[in-house]
Amino acid sequence: MRAFIAIDLDPDIKKNVQDFVRTLRATRADIRWAEPGGMHLTLKFLGEIDDGRALGVRTILAAAAARQAAFPLRLEGTGAFPGERSPRVLWIGVAAGPGLATLQIGLEEALEAEGFERETREFKPHLTLGRVKGPARVGEAMLELEKRRTEGFGEMTVRKVALFESRLRPAGAEYRIVHETELA
């Protein structure tokens, strides 16, 4: 299965983000927008793994969760990677204090010890809104993004972390929680 570790978002946050994505969709920009089922905060992409490796990941997930207390998470602000002039990914920012960083670093280190490749890029927590496919009307979407530059989209307490499966379909990826673990 194609797998990753992530935090599923509370329904109220998903609704707020969906409302904003509807506004962005109205620009008719050439962007593949995130669907409600794809609204999660990715901590580590694992790639293709078999059942045996998935079992090992569940063990690592349980150990990391046992060391991490629940923590607050807030979605706020908007932006684009790699930058505003040539956006490829539109996003909402994530503020979570040290709990999120501690969890992500612990997972990264434990997974590297089990043979998963370490991420070389700095962890920049964000929620992907959409991926730019072409230049048509992207400027209009960027104007909408700018209007919400400092807006909040909701807060939650992170109490669980999950192993997700991603199935690539012609209409876009479908996501399913394979295993979920409570934080300490």
ZAMARGU-4260 file (C-alpha; in steps of 0.2 Angstrom, whole numbers, plus 5000, padded with zeros to 4 digits):
<rodrens>
0) 5000/5000/5000 | 5005/5018/4997 | 5006/5025/5015 | 5010/5040/5026 | 5008/5045/5044
5) 4996/5060/5048 | 4985/5069/5059 | 4967/5069/5054 | 4958/5085/5057 | 4942/5089/5067
10) 4926/5090/5057 | 4924/5109/5061 | 4941/5113/5054 | 4937/5103/5038 | 4921/5112/5036
15) 4930/5129/5037 | 4943/5124/5025 | 4930/5117/5013 | 4921/5133/5013 | 4937/5142/5009
20) 4941/5129/4995 | 4924/5133/4988 | 4928/5151/4987 | 4945/5147/4978 | 4936/5135/4966
25) 4925/5149/4961 | 4940/5158/4953 | 4940/5143/4940 | 4959/5143/4942 | 4968/5128/4934
30) 4971/5120/4951 | 4968/5102/4957 | 4959/5106/4974 | 4960/5095/4989 | 4945/5085/4993
35) 4937/5084/5011 | 4944/5066/5013 | 4961/5073/5009 | 4962/5085/5023 | 4975/5079/5035
40) 4992/5085/5042 | 5005/5074/5035 | 5020/5070/5046 | 5029/5057/5036 | 5027/5050/5019
45) 5032/5032/5018 | 5029/5027/5000 | 5024/5009/4995 | 5025/4997/5010 | 5019/4979/5012
50) 5009/4972/5026 | 5024/4967/5036 | 5032/4984/5035 | 5015/4992/5040 | 5015/4981/5055
55) 5032/4988/5060 | 5026/5006/5057 | 5011/5003/5068 | 5023/4998/5082 | 5034/5014/5079
60) 5018/5024/5079 | 5012/5017/5096 | 5029/5020/5104 | 5030/5038/5097 | 5012/5041/5103
65) 5016/5034/5120 | 5029/5047/5123 | 5019/5062/5117 | 5005/5071/5126 | 4990/5078/5117
70) 4994/5096/5111 | 4985/5111/5103 | 4985/5114/5085 | 4979/5129/5075 | 4976/5132/5057
75) 4980/5150/5052 | 4986/5160/5037 | 4988/5155/5019 | 5002/5155/5007 | 5010/5146/4992
80) 5026/5135/4989 | 5038/5138/4982 | 5032/5156/4983 | 5019/5169/4977 | 5026/5172/4960
85) 5026/5155/4954 | 5015/5145/4965 | 5014/5126/4964 | 5005/5122/4980 | 4993/5133/4989
90) 4991/5130/5008 | 4985/5135/5025 | 4998/5136/5039 | 4999/5126/5055 | 5004/5132/5072
95) 5006/5119/5085 | 5020/5123/5097 | 5033/5111/5102 | 5022/5095/5103 | 5020/5094/5084
100) 5039/5096/5081 | 5043/5083/5095 | 5031/5070/5087 | 5037/5073/5070 | 5055/5072/5074
105) 5053/5056/5085 | 5044/5048/5071 | 5057/5053/5058 | 5071/5046/5069 | 5062/5029/5073
110) 5057/5027/5055 | 5075/5030/5049 | 5081/5017/5061 | 5069/5005/5052 | 5076/5009/5035
115) 5064/5022/5029 | 5073/5036/5020 | 5075/5052/5031 | 5067/5068/5024 | 5080/5080/5019
120) 5069/5095/5018 | 5064/5105/5034 | 5047/5100/5041 | 5035/5114/5037 | 5018/5110/5044
125) 5004/5115/5032 | 4987/5109/5025 | 4988/5108/5006 | 4973/5116/4998 | 4977/5113/4980
130) 4991/5110/4967 | 4993/5121/4952 | 4991/5112/4935 | 4993/5127/4924 | 4993/5146/4924
135) 4975/5149/4919 | 4967/5161/4932 | 4980/5156/4946 | 4982/5175/4949 | 4963/5176/4954
140) 4965/5162/4966 | 4981/5170/4973 | 4971/5186/4976 | 4958/5176/4986 | 4973/5168/4996
145) 4980/5185/5000 | 4963/5191/5007 | 4965/5176/5020 | 4983/5179/5023 | 4981/5180/5042
150) 4964/5172/5045 | 4961/5157/5057 | 4953/5142/5051 | 4950/5133/5068 | 4959/5125/5083
155) 4959/5107/5090 | 4968/5097/5102 | 4978/5083/5094 | 4974/5067/5103 | 4978/5054/5089
160) 4990/5050/5075 | 4986/5039/5061 | 4994/5028/5047 | 4985/5032/5031 | 4983/5023/5015
165) 4983/5033/4999 | 4975/5025/4983 | 4978/5035/4967 | 4963/5036/4956 | 4960/5045/4940
170) 4948/5057/4949 | 4962/5060/4963 | 4969/5051/4978 | 4957/5042/4990 | 4963/5041/5009
175) 4959/5028/5022 | 4965/5027/5040 | 4973/5010/5042 | 4978/5012/5060 | 4975/5026/5073
180) 4985/5027/5090 | 4980/5038/5105 | 4993/5050/5111 | 4999/5049/5130
</rodrens>
